[in-house]
Structures are given as C-alpha cells and as structure tokens.
Amino acid sequence: MRNLIKIIWLIYTLAGLDGFSQSYDFKVRYGVIYAGSAELSYTLVDGILKSSLTIASSPWLSNLWTLTDSISSTYHLETGRLKTHYKAIHEGSYHRNYMVEFGDSNQVQINDSEKVVEETNFKDLPSLLYDLSQYQFRDGDTLQFSLWDGRSYGMLMLVVEKVGKPKLFTPFALSGWKLTPLSSTDKSRENRIQLALHLSNTRPHIPLRIEIDTKYGGVLMRLEDP
C-alpha cells in the first residue's frame, strides 16, 4: 500500500496535474502511551496546496484530558509561500484560535491585527512536510526553514542523516531519512515547538514518524500501514 501511494503521488507530481488528493493516518503517542490519532491530508488545485493536520486524543483519554489540535493552510507551490494559516488549539482547558493571512510584503494579518515580520517565505508543518517529500536529500546536509506556527514563527534547522537497513540489534529500525533539529532561535523556543522527522527513502518521501515537543510534552506520530 505504501508503494502504491508513492507511485500515484509521483505520477501526479511529474504530470503537473491539479485535483490531486492524498491523506495519511497516524497513531499518536503522548509520553509513553499511545492514546490518539492524527490525519495529514493534501489537495492540489490550480497550483495551490490545501493541507490540514489534525491531532486528537482517544475517547478514553478524553474522559480525563482532551486534546484536539489542528492546522489548515493554503500554500502557493510556485513561490513557496504560505497564503493562509489557521491553527486551533484545544488542550485541556487551554483554547486558542489563530487565523493568519500572508500578503505579498512583510505584512501579516493575525486575527484581524496587522504585524510586520522580518521573513516572507514561511512554511507551516503541513506545507513543510509536502515540500520535504520532493527533496533530493544528501547525508549530512543542514536545511533551514522559517516555520510558522500559530501566531508567530521561528527558524528551524534540520540535520539530514541517511538511515540504512535494520541491524542485528535494531531489527525494527526504519530505513530512510532522519531529520533532527540542530538548534532553535529564541522565537522558536517561545513557540515551544521542536520537530524531528523520519521520512521514507525514495521520493516522494512519506512521513513515517513525526516528533513534536509542545508546551504539554512530547507527541509522537507514527504512520499507520494499511
């Protein structure tokens, strides 16, 4: 099934076809407990990538503590720039919603308030994962991105590592490309997010594992294999 997904995605990418849709389902672990699910979905229409990522706690955990976080955005593929970013945070009693619109200049509108930012070529987590799916990685490379999350952004630097076949003492290790954070700026620490990724070996690179550090602890997303 995983190979079929890659073939279909590659055909649409090479042909430049619009109307392409793809989604991935993940199991979610909070700390040491698998107690949630997540869905990452993409739709490509007229050169605009519409993407969403939703993470939700399991029903049994929701009786004690509820988590439902979501990001939806539109991203212009040719220019590599976000057009809109909407983030809804519902973590226990903490609720926040951010609607962000990006102009052609350094003006950003956040919940009807304008803000001037230093950067312009922002990505959020869903659009970053899509862009990385098309990368030609090299072992040892360092990648840098302006990552928008909620109401602000930070510079994310990821070190690329090629992971080979499972070894004798790690028979269940995943092969592919491992991207781990090198450092973070004050702004990204203020956002309280760190990101590590494990992507499949060949393009388009499928996200096999996503690790996010939030203000409430670590979240691990592992791709479900149908």
N, C-alpha and C positions, 0 to 999 in steps of 0.2 A: 504493500500500500504506500509506503514511504517513497519508493522509487517511482510509482505511478504519479504521485503528487509532483515530484520533481520534473518528470517528463512533460506533464501538462503545463506546468508553470513555465518551463523553458520554451515550449512551443509558442506560447502567447507572448513571452518576452521578446523572442527573436523576430516574431512576425509583427510586433508592434500593435497588436490587436487591443481594442478597448472592450469594456464589458467583462473583463476577467475578474473572477472572484475566487478567493481561497480562504480557508479558515483552518485553525489548529486548536486542538483541545489539550489542556494540561491538567495534571494533578498538582495540587498546591500543598506545600508543607509549611507550617508555621512552627519555627523552632525544630522540634524532633517529631512532630505529629502531622501526618497527612490528614488535613481536615478542610479541604476546599477544592475548588476547581477554577479554571480560567479559560477564556477563549480569546484568541487573536484572529482577527478577520481583516481581509483586504478586498476592495473593489476598485478597479481602474476604469475611469470614464473620462474620455477626452483629455488624456494626459494628466488628470488629477487623481491622485491616490486617496481614496477614502478608507480610513483604517480605524479600528477600535480594539481596545484591550479591556476586558472586564475580569476582575478577580472577586470571587465571592466565597465566603465561608460555608461549610457544610451545614445542613439544617440542624444537626445535633449540637454543633458548636454554637450556632446562633441562639440557642436557648441560654447560653452563658455570656456570649460576646459576639457581636455581629460585625462582619467586615464586608463591605461592598464598595470597591474602588473601580473606577472606570476612566478611560481616556478615549476620546474620539477626536479625530483630526482630519483636515484636508491638507494635502501636500502636493506642490507642483513639481513633477518629476524633472522637467527640463531645466528649471532654475535651481532645483534642490532646496526650495524654501517652503516653510510652513505657511499656510494661508489662515487656518483656524486651528484652535486647540481648546478642547473642553475637558476639564477634569472634575469629576465628582468624587469626593472623599466621604465615606461613611464608615468610620472605625469606632465602634462603641458609641460613646456619647459625643464624639468629635465629628462634626459635619461641616464640610466646606465645598463650595462650588466655584469654579473659575472658568469664565468664558473669555477667551483671548483671540483677538483678531490682529493679524500682522499686515502692515502696509508695505508700500514699496520703499519707504525710507526707514529711519530708525524709530519711527513712532509705532508704539504697540498699545492697543486698547485692551484693558483688563477690567471686566465687569463695569463698563461704561466710563472708566477712568483712563486717561492717556498717560503713557510713560515713555520716556526716551531711553533707549538701550544702546549699548556700545556695539553689539553684534547685530547681524542681519540674517545670516544663513543658519537658522535654527532647525533642529530636528527634535521630535519628541520620541518616546520609546517605540511606539509602533512604526513610525516612519524610519527611525534608525535601523530597526530590525529588517525592514524591507530593503533599504539601501545596502546593508551588510550582506544580504542574500546574493547580491550581484558582484560582490568584491572579489578581486583576484588577490588572495592573501599571500603573504610571504612570511615565513617563520622569522620572528624577531622584530618585525615591524612595530612601530608605535603609531596608533591612529588617534586623532584628536577631533572632537566634535563639540559644538555648542548645543547642549542638551537642555531643552525647555521642559519644565515640569511644574504644572500648576500656575503660580503667579510669578515665577522667576526662572532663572537659568544658571547653569554652571558649565565650566569647561571639563569635559570628560576625556581622559586619556587612557586608551586601552592598549595593552601589550599583546601581540599576537603570538601564539605558541601552537605549533603543529603537534597534534597528539596522534601517535601511531596505533598499531594494533594492540589489543589487550595482552598483558604479560602474564607470566605464570602466577604471580602473587596478586595480580589485579585482573582476574579473568572477566569481570563485568564492566571494566572501564570502557568508556565511549571513545571511539576514534573521531577525528575531525579537527576542528579549530577551536582553541580555547582563548578567550579574550578576557583579560583580567585588568582591573583598574591600576594605573601606575601612580596617580596622585589625583588630588582634587583641590579646587580653589576654595576660598572662603565662601563664595556664593553657593557652590555645590554642596558644601558641608552645611550651609544654612538651610538648604532644601532637604537635608538629611536623606540623601539617596546615594547609594553606591551600586554599581552594576557590574556583574560578571556574566559572561555568556559562553555557551558551548554550542557550536554550530556544526552541521554536517560537513563532510569532507569536500564534496563537489558542488559546484553551482547548479541551480540556486541553493544557497546554504540554508537549510532548515534549522530553526531554533530548537535544539534538543533539550536544552537546560538553561534557565534564566534565574539568576540570583539577584535579589534586590534587598538592600538594607533600608528599612523605613524607620520612622521615629518610634514604632512599636515593636521593632525587632526584625529578624531576617525572614524573608519569604523566598521559598524555592519553588520554581515551576518546572515540572518535568513533563516532556511531551508524552501524551498517550499514543500508543501504537495500535491502531485499529486492527 
